[in-house]
Amino acid sequence: MNKRKSFKIFLVLAAILGIYKMADYYATDKISTYLKSQELSYDAISTNLLLGNVSLSNVITVKDSLHFKIEKIEIKGISYYQYLKNKSIHISDLKTINPKITGKITKKETDKEVEKESSKPKSLDLKIENIEFDNLEIDIIKSDRFPLIAKSIYFEINNFELDSTLNTSIPFLYSNIEASITDFEMQFSKVQKVKFSRLVFEKDHLSLDSVEIVPLKSRKTYIHDVSEEKELLTLFSKKIIFSNIQIEEKERLTFTSNDVLLEDVFFNLYLDATLLEHPNKRKDLYSKSLRDLPFGIDIKNLEIKNSELIYEEYTIKGNESGVLIFDNLNAQISNINNNSNKETKLTTAKIQSSFMKSSPLEIEWTFDINNKNDDFRIKGSLLDITSKNMSSFLLPTMNVKMDGFIDKMYFDFEGNDFASNGKLNLDFNNFNIKILDEEKNKKTVISWLANLFIRDSSKNGMVKVKIEKLERDQTKSFWNYFWKNIEKGLQKSLVS
């Protein structure tokens, strides 16, 4: 090859390299100008026009009162062909490394932002083969002025496609999502927060470790930080697992899971009923609450294993709180489905437990979520109930002490949102009632009169009674409604 030819080749290569460098510089400048227009700052930018790659380091931006800081953003495989031909953006990979979100969300700013976004024409066609957020940290104040913290979030979505023509609740398509969150905390009131140590979502499987609802106030002081009478909650679950999850757009956005497992759950409810009045607000039955969810739900089977529920009520000042304990609690609930076209109508819950650590309790409860009358049936049995078990709640809350035994109790109630009917079969013996004054001394005359009305049959044998047209107090829960049926049956069984 002669020198002249070699020189020409060199000139051509130099020209190509120069044009490339100019184009690369031009592209970098255009990207920089655009980023500045978006009020986004960074320390350095790197582009590779040939491969369609862009890299930014130490990126900072502010959106309203939220601050975003990202150690590095990597964009790879930008398709010039798709942009020039179809005016669409196609990217192979988008990755953010060590992003952090701090600041606060205010309600007014959020509403303004929604209004702004809704006024913009949605014409962007965006496809990204792989999106990855690595080690995202969140430390913000929500619009309710309570904090939300997540120490580390990993999130990956494959074949992401934003399509402005989609008329669905989820305005994008994807083939797979994987995510994990560690050390999550969110306060939702002045007196409570929820937290978990780890969440993992892979394909169609979700698991949460060490889920807790934590009181932020003591039992003595919490009632001063709530606007109406309500329980202080404490919950711990070792493990919660959702299997075969699907999120679909049917008549509405619908969450589906074949199996849900809650394992080793401890749930404590404490009510201070000495200070505030019971709120005069309607409490829906579970069927209506599920029916009125803003999204569809279809859980084939939900299982609770090896758990404990404790309800405590402080009713009379100076007394201890009344206590009800349900331990060794296991439950199987099937067909939690608010789809109006579902094949199986009834939701069925089967519950097994020990009442006050000694009395076997079994319950079968059925209802139809889509039944507008909220019809239900609850039946079961409670065996070997001692006077100590009965008095543990009645003595502190009502100054009533009972002596004797209930060997067998069988109940079967049917009802709806308005009233219930049913029957209670009771086998008890050696039963008497003691009504105590405030100093815990027996009110002899009143107790003697009360025991005059105890049925003679209470000494031996089975008593069978019917409960008819018991009206529901719609400001109280389903379980209060259930207890009122039991209470009515006990009254009819014991009093002649």
C-alpha positions as CSV (number, residue, x, y, z in Angstrom):
1,M,0.0,0.0,0.0
2,N,1.6,3.3,-1.1
3,K,1.8,6.3,1.2
4,R,-0.8,8.3,-0.7
5,K,-3.4,5.6,-0.3
6,S,-2.6,5.1,3.3
7,F,-2.9,8.8,3.9
8,K,-6.3,8.8,2.3
9,I,-7.5,6.0,4.5
10,F,-6.1,7.9,7.5
11,L,-8.0,11.0,6.4
12,V,-11.3,9.0,6.0
13,L,-10.9,7.4,9.4
14,A,-10.0,10.7,11.0
15,A,-13.0,12.3,9.4
16,I,-15.3,9.5,10.6
17,L,-13.8,9.8,14.1
18,G,-14.2,13.5,14.0
19,I,-17.8,13.3,12.8
20,Y,-18.5,10.7,15.5
21,K,-16.9,12.9,18.2
22,M,-18.9,15.9,17.0
23,A,-22.1,13.9,17.0
24,D,-21.3,12.5,20.4
25,Y,-20.6,16.0,21.7
26,Y,-23.8,17.2,20.1
27,A,-25.8,14.4,21.7
28,T,-24.3,15.0,25.1
29,D,-25.0,18.7,24.8
30,K,-28.6,18.0,23.8
31,I,-29.1,15.6,26.7
32,S,-27.5,18.1,29.1
33,T,-29.8,20.9,27.9
34,Y,-32.8,18.7,28.3
35,L,-31.8,17.5,31.8
36,K,-31.3,21.1,32.9
37,S,-34.7,22.0,31.6
38,Q,-36.1,19.3,33.9
39,E,-34.3,20.9,36.9
40,L,-32.0,17.9,37.3
41,S,-28.4,18.3,38.3
42,Y,-25.5,15.9,38.2
43,D,-21.7,15.7,38.6
44,A,-20.8,14.0,35.3
45,I,-22.3,12.6,32.1
46,S,-20.9,10.0,29.8
47,T,-22.4,9.0,26.4
48,N,-21.6,6.4,23.8
49,L,-23.5,7.4,20.6
50,L,-22.5,4.2,18.8
51,L,-23.9,1.8,21.4
52,G,-26.7,4.2,22.5
53,N,-25.5,4.4,26.1
54,V,-25.8,7.2,28.6
55,S,-24.4,7.3,32.2
56,L,-25.0,10.0,34.9
57,S,-23.4,10.2,38.3
58,N,-24.6,11.9,41.5
59,V,-27.9,12.9,40.1
60,I,-30.1,15.3,42.2
61,T,-33.5,16.6,41.6
62,V,-36.4,18.1,43.7
63,K,-40.1,17.5,43.0
64,D,-42.3,19.6,45.1
65,S,-41.1,18.7,48.7
66,L,-39.5,15.4,47.7
67,H,-35.7,15.2,47.2
68,F,-34.2,12.5,44.9
69,K,-30.5,11.6,45.0
70,I,-29.1,8.9,42.8
71,E,-25.5,7.7,42.9
72,K,-25.5,6.5,39.3
73,I,-28.0,6.1,36.4
74,E,-27.1,3.8,33.5
75,I,-29.1,3.7,30.3
76,K,-28.0,1.2,27.6
77,G,-29.2,0.3,24.1
78,I,-31.2,3.4,23.0
79,S,-32.7,2.6,19.6
80,Y,-32.3,5.4,17.2
81,Y,-34.1,3.5,14.5
82,Q,-37.3,3.2,16.5
83,Y,-37.2,6.9,17.5
84,L,-36.6,8.1,13.9
85,K,-39.1,5.7,12.3
86,N,-41.9,5.5,14.9
87,K,-41.1,8.4,17.3
88,S,-41.0,5.8,20.1
89,I,-38.3,5.3,22.7
90,H,-36.8,1.8,23.0
91,I,-34.2,1.1,25.6
92,S,-32.4,-2.2,26.5
93,D,-31.5,-1.4,30.1
94,L,-32.2,1.3,32.7
95,K,-30.5,0.9,36.0
96,T,-30.3,3.2,39.1
97,I,-27.7,2.5,41.7
98,N,-28.2,3.6,45.4
99,P,-31.1,6.0,44.8
100,K,-32.5,7.8,47.9
101,I,-35.9,9.6,48.3
102,T,-36.3,12.0,51.2
103,G,-38.6,14.9,52.1
104,K,-42.4,15.0,52.5
105,I,-45.6,14.6,50.5
106,T,-48.2,17.3,51.1
107,K,-51.8,16.7,50.1
108,K,-52.1,20.0,48.3
109,E,-49.0,19.4,46.2
110,T,-50.1,15.9,45.4
111,D,-53.5,17.1,44.2
112,K,-51.8,19.8,42.0
113,E,-49.5,17.3,40.5
114,V,-52.4,15.0,39.6
115,E,-54.2,17.9,38.0
116,K,-51.0,18.8,36.0
117,E,-50.4,15.2,34.9
118,S,-54.1,14.8,33.8
119,S,-53.9,17.9,31.6
120,K,-50.9,16.6,29.7
121,P,-51.4,14.7,26.5
122,K,-50.4,11.1,27.0
123,S,-48.7,10.2,23.7
124,L,-45.4,8.7,24.9
125,D,-44.6,5.3,23.5
126,L,-41.9,3.8,25.8
127,K,-40.4,0.3,25.8
128,I,-37.6,-0.8,28.2
129,E,-36.4,-4.4,28.2
130,N,-35.1,-4.3,31.7
131,I,-35.5,-1.8,34.6
132,E,-33.6,-2.2,37.8
133,F,-33.5,-0.1,41.0
134,D,-30.7,-1.3,43.2
135,N,-30.6,-0.4,46.9
136,L,-33.3,2.3,46.9
137,E,-33.7,4.0,50.3
138,I,-36.9,5.9,51.3
139,D,-37.2,8.2,54.2
140,I,-40.3,10.5,53.8
141,I,-43.2,12.1,55.6
142,K,-46.5,11.1,54.0
143,S,-49.4,13.4,53.4
144,D,-50.9,12.3,56.7
145,R,-47.7,13.7,58.4
146,F,-46.5,10.3,59.5
147,P,-43.2,8.8,58.4
148,L,-42.5,6.0,56.0
149,I,-39.1,4.4,55.9
150,A,-37.6,1.5,53.8
151,K,-33.8,0.9,54.3
152,S,-33.2,-1.0,51.1
153,I,-35.5,-1.8,48.1
154,Y,-34.5,-3.9,45.1
155,F,-36.9,-3.8,42.1
156,E,-36.6,-5.3,38.6
157,I,-39.2,-5.3,35.8
158,N,-38.8,-7.0,32.5
159,N,-40.2,-6.0,29.1
160,F,-41.8,-2.8,30.4
161,E,-44.1,-1.1,27.9
162,L,-45.9,2.2,28.4
163,D,-48.7,2.4,25.9
164,S,-50.8,5.6,25.8
165,T,-53.6,3.6,24.1
166,L,-54.2,1.3,27.1
167,N,-57.4,2.1,28.8
168,T,-56.7,0.1,32.0
169,S,-56.0,0.7,35.7
170,I,-52.4,-0.3,35.0
171,P,-51.2,1.8,32.1
172,F,-48.3,-0.4,31.2
173,L,-47.4,-4.0,30.3
174,Y,-44.7,-6.2,31.6
175,S,-43.6,-9.8,31.5
176,N,-42.1,-10.2,35.0
177,I,-41.5,-8.3,38.3
178,E,-39.1,-9.2,41.1
179,A,-38.7,-7.1,44.2
180,S,-37.4,-7.1,47.8
181,I,-37.7,-4.7,50.7
182,T,-35.8,-4.8,54.0
183,D,-36.5,-2.9,57.2
184,F,-39.8,-1.3,56.3
185,E,-41.7,1.0,58.8
186,M,-44.8,3.1,58.3
187,Q,-46.7,5.0,60.9
188,F,-50.4,5.2,60.2
189,S,-51.7,7.0,63.3
190,K,-50.5,8.8,66.4
191,V,-50.6,5.5,68.3
192,Q,-49.7,2.8,65.8
193,K,-47.1,1.8,63.1
194,V,-46.7,-1.2,60.9
195,K,-43.3,-2.8,60.1
196,F,-41.7,-5.9,58.6
197,S,-38.1,-7.1,58.4
198,R,-38.2,-8.3,54.8
199,L,-40.5,-8.7,51.8
200,V,-39.6,-10.8,48.8
201,F,-41.7,-11.0,45.6
202,E,-40.5,-13.4,42.8
203,K,-42.7,-14.2,39.8
204,D,-46.0,-15.1,41.5
205,H,-44.8,-15.7,45.1
206,L,-44.8,-13.1,47.9
207,S,-43.4,-13.6,51.4
208,L,-43.1,-11.3,54.4
209,D,-41.0,-11.9,57.5
210,S,-41.6,-10.6,61.0
211,V,-44.7,-8.5,60.3
212,E,-45.7,-6.3,63.2
213,I,-48.3,-3.7,64.3
214,V,-46.6,-1.8,67.1
215,P,-48.1,0.5,69.7
216,L,-46.4,3.9,70.0
217,K,-48.2,4.8,73.2
218,S,-48.7,3.0,76.5
219,R,-52.1,1.5,77.5
220,K,-52.5,4.2,80.1
221,T,-52.0,7.1,77.7
222,Y,-53.0,6.0,74.2
223,I,-56.7,6.9,74.6
224,H,-55.8,10.6,74.9
225,D,-54.3,10.5,71.4
226,V,-57.4,9.1,69.6
227,S,-60.5,11.0,68.6
228,E,-62.9,8.2,69.5
229,E,-63.1,4.9,71.5
230,K,-60.9,2.3,69.7
231,E,-58.6,-0.6,70.4
232,L,-54.8,-0.4,70.7
233,L,-53.4,-3.2,68.5
234,T,-50.4,-5.4,68.9
235,L,-49.6,-7.9,66.2
236,F,-46.7,-10.1,65.3
237,S,-46.6,-12.7,62.5
238,K,-43.5,-14.8,61.9
239,K,-44.3,-15.4,58.3
240,I,-47.0,-14.4,55.7
241,I,-46.9,-16.1,52.3
242,F,-49.0,-15.5,49.2
243,S,-48.7,-18.1,46.4
244,N,-49.7,-18.0,42.7
245,I,-50.4,-14.3,42.7
246,Q,-51.9,-12.7,39.6
247,I,-52.9,-9.1,39.1
248,E,-55.4,-8.8,36.2
249,E,-57.7,-6.3,34.6
250,K,-61.1,-7.9,34.4
251,E,-64.3,-5.9,35.2
252,R,-61.8,-4.0,37.5
253,L,-58.3,-4.4,38.8
254,T,-58.3,-7.8,40.5
255,F,-55.8,-9.4,42.9
256,T,-55.8,-13.3,42.8
257,S,-53.9,-15.7,45.0
258,N,-54.4,-19.5,45.3
259,D,-53.0,-19.8,48.8
260,V,-52.3,-17.4,51.7
261,L,-50.5,-18.6,54.9
262,L,-50.2,-16.7,58.1
263,E,-48.0,-18.5,60.6
264,D,-47.4,-18.0,64.3
265,V,-49.5,-14.9,64.6
266,F,-49.9,-13.1,68.0
267,F,-52.8,-10.6,68.0
268,N,-53.7,-8.5,71.0
269,L,-56.5,-5.9,71.2
270,Y,-56.8,-3.7,74.2
271,L,-59.7,-1.3,74.7
272,D,-59.9,1.4,77.3
273,A,-63.7,2.0,77.5
274,T,-63.6,4.3,80.6
275,L,-62.9,7.7,78.9
276,L,-64.5,8.1,75.5
277,E,-68.0,7.2,74.3
278,H,-68.4,4.4,71.8
279,P,-68.4,6.0,68.3
280,N,-71.9,6.2,66.7
281,K,-70.6,5.1,63.3
282,R,-71.8,2.2,61.3
283,K,-69.6,-0.9,61.2
284,D,-70.1,-3.1,58.2
285,L,-70.2,-6.9,58.3
286,Y,-67.2,-8.6,56.7
287,S,-69.2,-9.5,53.6
288,K,-70.1,-5.8,52.8
289,S,-66.5,-4.6,53.6
290,L,-65.2,-7.1,51.0
291,R,-67.9,-6.4,48.5
292,D,-67.2,-2.7,48.6
293,L,-63.4,-2.9,48.1
294,P,-62.3,-0.6,45.2
295,F,-60.6,-3.6,43.6
296,G,-61.4,-7.2,43.0
297,I,-60.1,-10.0,45.2
298,D,-60.0,-13.7,44.7
299,I,-58.2,-15.8,47.4
300,K,-58.9,-19.5,47.0
301,N,-57.6,-20.5,50.4
302,L,-56.3,-18.7,53.4
303,E,-54.8,-20.6,56.3
304,I,-53.9,-19.4,59.8
305,K,-51.6,-21.7,61.8
306,N,-50.5,-21.9,65.5
307,S,-51.7,-18.5,66.5
308,E,-53.1,-16.6,69.5
309,L,-55.7,-13.9,69.9
310,I,-56.2,-11.9,73.1
311,Y,-58.9,-9.4,73.7
312,E,-58.7,-7.1,76.8
313,E,-61.3,-4.5,77.9
314,Y,-60.8,-2.0,80.6
315,T,-64.4,-1.0,81.6
316,I,-64.5,-0.1,85.3
317,K,-61.9,2.2,86.8
318,G,-60.0,0.5,89.6
319,N,-60.7,-3.0,88.2
320,E,-58.3,-5.1,86.1
321,S,-59.1,-5.4,82.5
322,G,-61.3,-8.3,81.4
323,V,-59.4,-10.9,79.3
324,L,-60.5,-13.4,76.6
325,I,-57.8,-15.7,75.3
326,F,-58.0,-17.8,72.2
327,D,-54.8,-19.8,71.8
328,N,-53.7,-22.8,69.6
329,L,-55.7,-20.9,67.0
330,N,-56.0,-22.5,63.5
331,A,-58.3,-21.4,60.7
332,Q,-59.0,-22.4,57.1
333,I,-60.9,-19.8,55.0
334,S,-61.9,-20.6,51.4
335,N,-63.3,-18.5,48.5
336,I,-62.6,-14.9,49.6
337,N,-64.0,-13.6,46.3
338,N,-66.0,-10.4,45.6
339,N,-66.5,-11.2,41.9
340,S,-70.2,-11.1,41.1
341,N,-69.8,-13.9,38.5
342,K,-68.0,-16.4,40.7
343,E,-69.0,-20.0,40.6
344,T,-68.9,-20.8,44.3
345,K,-71.1,-18.4,46.2
346,L,-70.2,-19.0,49.9
347,T,-67.1,-18.0,51.7
348,T,-66.4,-20.6,54.4
349,A,-64.3,-20.2,57.6
350,K,-63.5,-23.1,59.8
351,I,-61.8,-22.2,63.1
352,Q,-60.4,-24.3,65.9
353,S,-59.0,-22.9,69.1
354,S,-58.7,-23.3,72.9
355,F,-60.7,-20.8,74.9
356,M,-58.8,-19.5,77.9
357,K,-56.1,-22.2,77.3
358,S,-58.4,-25.1,78.3
359,S,-61.8,-25.1,76.6
360,P,-62.0,-26.6,73.0
361,L,-63.8,-24.3,70.6
362,E,-64.8,-25.0,67.0
363,I,-66.6,-22.6,64.6
364,E,-67.9,-22.9,61.1
365,W,-68.9,-19.6,59.6
366,T,-70.4,-19.1,56.1
367,F,-71.5,-16.0,54.2
368,D,-71.9,-14.7,50.6
369,I,-69.9,-11.6,49.9
370,N,-72.2,-10.5,47.1
371,N,-75.5,-11.0,49.1
372,K,-76.8,-7.4,49.7
373,N,-78.6,-8.5,52.9
374,D,-75.3,-9.8,54.2
375,D,-76.8,-13.2,55.2
376,F,-74.5,-15.4,57.3
377,R,-74.6,-18.6,59.4
378,I,-72.3,-19.4,62.3
379,K,-72.3,-22.6,64.2
380,G,-70.1,-24.5,66.5
381,S,-69.3,-25.8,70.0
382,L,-67.5,-24.9,73.2
383,L,-66.7,-27.5,75.7
384,D,-65.5,-27.8,79.4
385,I,-65.9,-24.2,80.4
386,T,-65.0,-23.5,84.0
387,S,-66.2,-20.7,86.3
388,K,-62.7,-19.2,86.3
389,N,-62.8,-18.9,82.5
390,M,-66.2,-17.2,82.6
391,S,-65.3,-14.8,85.4
392,S,-62.0,-13.7,83.8
393,F,-64.0,-11.3,81.6
394,L,-67.2,-10.8,83.5
395,L,-65.7,-10.0,86.9
396,P,-63.5,-7.0,85.8
397,T,-66.0,-5.6,83.3
398,M,-69.3,-6.2,85.0
399,N,-68.5,-7.0,88.6
400,V,-70.3,-10.4,88.1
401,K,-68.7,-13.6,89.2
402,M,-70.0,-17.0,88.2
403,D,-69.5,-20.4,89.9
404,G,-70.2,-23.7,88.2
405,F,-69.4,-25.5,85.0
406,I,-70.7,-25.5,81.4
407,D,-69.9,-29.0,80.1
408,K,-71.2,-28.4,76.6
409,M,-72.4,-25.5,74.5
410,Y,-73.7,-25.9,71.0
411,F,-74.8,-22.8,68.9
412,D,-76.2,-22.3,65.5
413,F,-77.2,-18.7,64.4
414,E,-78.4,-17.4,61.1
415,G,-78.7,-13.7,60.4
416,N,-78.1,-10.7,58.3
417,D,-77.3,-7.0,58.6
418,F,-80.5,-6.3,60.6
419,A,-81.4,-9.3,62.8
420,S,-80.6,-12.9,63.7
421,N,-82.2,-16.1,64.8
422,G,-80.9,-19.3,66.1
423,K,-80.6,-21.8,68.9
424,L,-78.3,-22.6,71.8
425,N,-78.0,-25.9,73.6
426,L,-76.4,-25.8,77.0
427,D,-75.4,-28.5,79.5
428,F,-74.3,-27.0,82.8
429,N,-74.4,-27.8,86.5
430,N,-74.0,-26.3,90.1
431,F,-74.4,-22.8,88.7
432,N,-74.8,-19.6,90.7
433,I,-74.2,-15.9,90.2
434,K,-72.4,-13.4,92.5
435,I,-72.9,-9.7,91.9
436,L,-70.2,-7.7,93.6
437,D,-70.1,-4.0,94.7
438,E,-67.2,-1.7,93.9
439,E,-65.2,-3.0,96.8
440,K,-65.6,-6.6,95.4
441,N,-67.8,-7.6,98.3
442,K,-70.7,-9.9,97.4
443,K,-74.1,-8.1,97.3
444,T,-75.8,-10.9,99.2
445,V,-79.5,-9.9,98.7
446,I,-79.1,-9.2,94.9
447,S,-77.1,-12.3,94.3
448,W,-79.7,-14.4,96.3
449,L,-82.5,-12.9,94.1
450,A,-80.5,-13.6,90.9
451,N,-80.0,-17.2,91.9
452,L,-83.7,-17.6,92.6
453,F,-84.3,-17.3,88.8
454,I,-81.7,-19.9,87.9
455,R,-83.5,-22.7,86.2
456,D,-83.8,-25.9,88.2
457,S,-82.6,-27.8,85.1
458,S,-79.3,-26.0,85.4
459,K,-78.2,-28.6,88.0
460,N,-78.4,-31.4,85.5
461,G,-79.1,-32.1,81.9
462,M,-79.3,-30.1,78.6
463,V,-81.2,-26.9,78.2
464,K,-82.3,-26.0,74.6
465,V,-83.4,-22.4,73.8
466,K,-84.2,-20.4,70.7
467,I,-83.1,-16.9,69.9
468,E,-85.5,-15.0,67.7
469,K,-85.3,-11.6,66.0
470,L,-82.2,-10.3,67.9
471,E,-81.6,-6.9,66.4
472,R,-78.1,-6.0,65.4
473,D,-76.3,-2.9,66.7
474,Q,-74.9,-1.6,63.5
475,T,-72.3,0.5,65.3
476,K,-70.6,-2.6,66.6
477,S,-68.6,-5.4,65.0
478,F,-69.7,-8.8,63.8
479,W,-68.1,-10.4,66.8
480,N,-70.1,-8.2,69.2
481,Y,-73.2,-9.4,67.2
482,F,-72.2,-13.0,67.6
483,W,-71.6,-12.5,71.3
484,K,-75.0,-10.9,71.8
485,N,-76.5,-14.1,70.4
486,I,-74.6,-16.2,72.9
487,E,-75.5,-13.8,75.7
488,K,-79.2,-13.9,74.8
489,G,-79.0,-17.7,74.7
490,L,-77.3,-17.8,78.1
491,Q,-80.0,-15.5,79.6
492,K,-82.8,-17.7,78.3
493,S,-81.0,-20.9,79.5
494,L,-80.2,-19.7,83.0
495,V,-83.3,-17.6,83.8
496,S,-86.7,-19.3,84.2
